[in-house]
Amino acid sequence: LGSPAEVLIDSEPDKSELGDLLTCVLAGDRVTEKELRIGTSSGAPSTLLVSGSPRLDSDGKVSGAILIGQDISARVAGERRIRAQADALVEVQEIERLRISRDLHDNVGQDLSAARIASETLFDGIDGNTNLLRERAAQLSQAIASSLQSIRDIAYDLRPQDFDRTGLVSSLARLCESFSRTHSLAVAFQS
């Protein structure tokens, strides 16, 4: 890079790491794959993977050091992007779990609670009034039907039924159309 190594190192801790690396190599030890950050002439920091070996004279004494560095900046940046994407994925999963939990509690839970209460009170105060019994049975049936529809909606939101058959783009287009109808909002989908 045309500059002494200590000038290229970004920060004091990294300069210290370079000093420690050189001290080890000059003491006769080998160092393999130590990451060091350096500054470049463009000003953008780079990450080097440095290995070092002592250079021995004819008497077997350390007379210098040989350091080899490989620029791994692209790999490090890629690993950072992957970690950021993984973190974002975990966050999206948590949001989706929260949505499913809320949907189960707010929709299915309430419908099933209403159905339970309706079934427990089905015969209360009937005294031979079959019309009242039919009305209560219809309410119970409606609560169960509503609960089943909520479960179907949640399952569809998790994975549209036609996804495997028609693919991602068609499934997303259909999901946008359904959302638009359900919420009375204009949704534009472009792929």
Secondary structure, DSSP 8 states (H G I E B T S, - for coil): --S-HHHHB-SHHHHHHHHHHHHHHHTT--EEEEEEEEE-TTS-EEEEEEEEEEEE-TTS-EEEEEEEEEE-HHHHHHHHHHHHHHHHHHHHHHHHHHHHHHHIIIIIIHHHHHHHHHHHTTTTT-TT-HHHHHHHHHHHHHHHHHHHHHHHHHHHHHS-TTHHHH-HHHHHHHHHHHHHHHHT-------
